Every structure is written in structure tokens, then in C-alpha cells.
Amino acid sequence: MFQDGDHRKIEQAAPTGLSAAQVAATILEGFNRHYSLFRYSAQRAKSLFEAGDWHQMQQLSRERIEYYDTRVRECVARLAPALRKVAPQEQGGSALTPAQQAFWQDVKTEFVSLLADHRQPECAETFFNSVSCRILHRDHYNNDFLFVRPAVATDYLGSRLPAYRSYYPLNQGLQPALTQMLAGFGLAAPMEDLPRDTRLLARQALRALRSMLPRHDTYRLAPDCQIQVLNTLFFRNKGAYAVGRLVNHGTTLPFAIALLRRPSGHIYVDALLLGEDDLSALFSFTRAYFLVDTETPAAYVNFLSSLMPRKPKAELYTTIGLQKQGKTLFYRDFLQHLAHSHDCFDIAPGIHGLVMVVFTLPSYPYVFKLIRDRIAKPNMDHATVRRKYMLVKKHDRVGRMADTWEYSQVALPRVRFSERLLTELRTKAPSLLEEDGDRLILRHVYIERRMTPLNLYLQRASDAALERAVKGYGDAIRELAAANIFPGDMLYKNFGITRLGRVVFYDYDEIQHMTEMNFRNIPPAPNPEAELSGEPWYPVDANDVFPEEFQYFLLGDPRVKAAFLKHHADLLEPSWWQACRARVAQGRLEDIFPYAPERRLPHRAAASMAA
């Protein structure tokens, strides 16, 4: 089973001084404190959006990621002194006595009873698992002591107030309904021109509906027409989003409305996103988590799932900042898939990296990554790699870096591993592998959504597809640099292509902040012999980068070279990188939109702010 975090075990515990009911209440109290702070962050995000404080918005997003583990540690610290220690694990003390087993089952039963009227029971169960996993030996990661399966159903769990509001355009007209909807979010900042924005929104929405309906229905709203919109805005970076669905003639049209703020303080509608693909891009695993205030997250996730049915609920929980609940759902989905599949884990296709052992289950759309014991790169070790991945977790990923789920103590059936993968793991990452009978225990693993490696894609792409991919690759480099990320290793094998054709970076062991780098011109050679030498004739410091050299390892393929020079020739010039670094150092946040330019409303030329 997957265990939250990467930490040392407390010895197994049994009651002394605290009853099962008291332990359960302490754990729930810890979760309630966590979720109240989680909601307060989203409430602060609304104020920061209204004030245009973008740096504080990003700082808040980074800090919130740490809230969960902090609350878990606090809860364990409260419980640990009151729990009697048993024999250390190395002396065979991993088995619970019958009395201890009965106690932990009672704790779980008491905890379930406390969730009868709870609004976040699924997240509370995950918190219970996280606390218990820091106390129990992994042999007891089962449904007797943990919530391997959920105990409280959330399919129809509602908030004290409905999760979404409904408006009926047939009674009042589409534009007035949109006006009432946007006003209902209660933003303290004034709207720049609400009649103009709602008129443009209504025009684009009707155009989209006409394209979806039979010809004889294209020019009227049906009796069932309604706008359903989630009660609170979704905040991220410089943008706020109203998310909902338009129902007409039994057809559901998912939408999101992007709101931005002028430097003057006025709010305006920048874009209308329509359809599942637009919303999937907005809620992508390659972007920072939203700040959204919801009393009942299951209600929001169920609503979002109706808009994006192909996106797993694990990813939806993660995108709204509940990444631990996302991990729990991923594990449950994964167990279900293992039970109904028969293929074997095997080494992932592509060029093998120097830092990670990467393997995959062909029938499952994710890859598994373990850090090698011996890394053939200077100044690179396990701790450094983990810091890089945590940097990405907390950073604004601008749609160009894949999110990862980090697990420890992952137990998998040995029979599902190919022999060549077993050999690879035993040879390359033995410190992270434990063989326990018919199980393999992965002590630490990263899991990412699987993508087509860019180098493999380019080998078989048509000329038009290759040009689009190369342009996307250069765009990814530019946007990462604008977000203060220098990829380090820019080889195509470290980038992938998503289902929607977006180029995404996924190898983080060499990333650094742009502000740490020194982008230099190659000085002229003092003589012809120096130029022909295999060694540089100029001093090179650790963080020196020479963009003129990129062409030697990026542009060997004539087709790739032609496409790259057509769209991104300036990336080979130190001056571009120096100018970008200077902007980042000044604290400038560039405009990087999570939607295509054609989704923006016609008045966008007046100003532009990033979302």
C-alpha cells in the first residue's frame, strides 16, 4: 500500500491513557484544523486577487502545499506520548497483539462514527490514514486499520448551501442571467464594463450552442435552459475563473469564464472557455493548484467530473489543492486496475536517464520513477533530486511541467514485474527495493502521467506535426524561463507530448532558477588551434551557460533544425536569455494564459494580464 510522505516510523503503538474514542477525536480535530486553514487560504486568495497582489498569491499557493504534512506531524506528536511502545521492529515486533489490533479497529470505528455529518469525510479518512501510517508497521496497511476503501459515501454529499447556483435565461434572457451570475460572486473590486462583457459572453455561448444543436433548434433557448455555476471562484496566479455548465435541449456545454484585473483595479472578462478540452487544459496536471473555497469538496469534484469525464477524480482533487486525497484515489484506482489487468511492469521505452530508473505498466497511463543509487552526474545525490522535485511541486508550472505524486513504502506483487525490470531495479536502485516474499516494496517512488517522449515523437512525425512540436518545445522553454526555471538538460528526451498536443517538461534533476544562471557569449578563440581543441579556451564556472552551444545537441536533424530556426532562432542568442533573466530578477510575472488566444473576447487588445 502507499504511505503518505517520506519519514521514519514511530514504533507500533497501543493505548495507554487515551481511549479509542479520544484518539479518534484527536485525529479528527487535527484534520478540522487543517481544513479550516485550507479554506482560509482560498478566502485570502479572493482578497489578493481583488488587490492585484500577484506575488503574495504565488507565495500563498506554495505555503499551502505544506499545510497538510505540518498538521499530520502535529497530530502524531500529540498522540505519540500517550501510546505505549511495543518491541522494536528489528526484534520482530511488527505484529500487533490481539489487544492492540482490537484497539486500532476501535479507533477506526470511532472515527467513522464522528463523520456522520461531516462535510469532508473522504479527506478526513485520508488524514486518518496519514496519521496511522506514521504509527503502524506497513504490514498493517489494510482495511482493518486504515481506510483502504472509503467508509463514507460522498456521491450525493451536499453543502449546507448548494454547491452551485442555477440561472434560467428563458425567463430573463441570456445576457441578464450572465450579469446576475457574475455579480453573484461578490467581488469587492469594480467590474470594468459588465454589460459589454456579458453581451460578448452571450454572443459566443449562443454561437457554440448553435454548432451543437439540430438546425431547427439553433436559434432558440429551450424550456430546460439553465446556467449552473459553482458557487465560488477558482483562483490561480493572476486569474479567477467561474466554472459551470450551460444546459439547453438536454445538451450540456461545460464552460469557464476567465476574469482578470487591470492595473487600475477594475475586473473584466478576458476569455470564455467552452467544452471538455478547454476545461481539461485549464485543470491540467501541468499547472499550479487552484485556490478555491469549498465546504464540501466532493460536491465540487463531482460537478467538475461531469464537465471533464475523462479526467480521473484523483487529478481533480489534486488540481483544487487536495493532493493527498488525490493520492488516495489514485491508489484505489490503481489497485482496481491491478486486479483487472494481467500485463507486467517493464522498463519504459526511450533513452535511459542517468538519474532515474523509469518503468511503466503498459495498460496504465502512468510512469514510475526511482532514483538510482549511483548517479553519474557531479554534485547529484538522492537529497538533491528530491529537492528539485519539491521545487517543481511548489512552483508555478505554467502548463509546462508535469506534476508528480510522491509515495513511500509501495507494496506491489512481484509476479507483475518483468525479469529485466527486476534486474534493473536490483542493479540500479537496490537501496529503494525490498523483496518481501511475493511482494516488492518500493521505499520511494515518483509517479507521473505518461506522455510520448518528444524525441520519439519527432522521429515519426509528419513535417507539419514536427513543426508544431518543435514550436511547442521552444514555447515551453520560453515560458519556463519566464517563470524563473532553467531546465538544465534541454534534450528532447526530457520533454513529452500530452493528449492535447502540448509539449511538457518532465525531467527535473538539473533544473535551476534562471536567476542562478550566467548566460554568456563564447569569446573568440585566441588562435586556430584553440578553436579545434576539444577543451574550451575560456574559463567556465558551474552555472555558466552558452546558448550558442545548444545547436550542437538540439539541431542535428535537418527537419528539426529548419523548424527551430523558423520559430526560435533567438533562443540560440545569449542576449535573449540575459534579457529574460533580467526581467525575472526584477520580479516581473509574465503573461502566460491557460487557454488559446482565440478564446479571448474581442476587447482583449485594451490590456493583457496573465492567468
LINVEN-V995434 format. One line per field, one symbol per residue. phi: phi as a letter, one per 40 degrees, with the letter a starting at -180 (. if undefined). psi: psi as a letter, one per 40 degrees, with the letter a starting at -180 (. if undefined). Layout:
phi=???
psi=???
//
This chain:
phi=.cbcgbaccccdbbcagbcdcccdcccccccccdccccccccccdccccccgccccccccccccccdccccccccccccdccbccbddccbgcccccdccdcccccdccccdcccdbccbcccccccddcccccbccccbcaccbbccbccbcbdbcbccbdcbbbbbcccbgccccccccccccgccccccacdcccccccccccccccccbddcbcbaccdccabbbccbcbbafcbbbcbaabbafgcbbcaabcbbbcdchccaccabcbgcccccccccccbcccbacbcbcccccccccccbcccdcdccdcccgccccdccccccccdccccbbbcbcaccchccccbbcbbabdcbcbbbbbcccbbcbcfbadccccccccdcdccccfgbbccbbbbbfccbccccbccccdccccccbccbbbbbgcbbbccaabbbccbcdccccccbccdcccccccccccccdccccccgbbcgccccccbbbcdcgccbcabbcbcacdcccbcbcccdccacccccccbccbcbcdbcbbdccdccbbbccdccccccccbbdcccbdccccccccccccgcbccbccacdccccdccccaabcb
psi=ihhhahiiiiiiiiihdhidddddddddddddddddddddddddddddddefgddddddddddddedddddddddddddddehhiaiidefffehiiddddddddddddddddeedfiefddddddddddddeediideegieddigdiidhiedfhiidiidiiiigdddeiddddddddddeefhdiiidgdddddddddddddddddeeiideeeeihidehihhhidiihhhbeiihhhaihhhfehhhiihhhhihideeiiihdihhhidddddddfieeiiiihhhhdgdddddddddddgdehidddddddeegdddddddddddddddddeieiihihiiahhiedihhiihdehfiihhihidhhfhifhaddddddddddddeihefeehhiihhiifhhihdeehiddddddddddfdeehhhgbeihhhdhiihihhihhddddddeiiddddddddddddddddddddefhhdcheideeiihideehhhheheeeiiideeihhiihiihdiddddeieiieiihidehhgddedddedfdhddddddddddfdeeehddddddddddddeehhihhifiideeiidededihii.
//
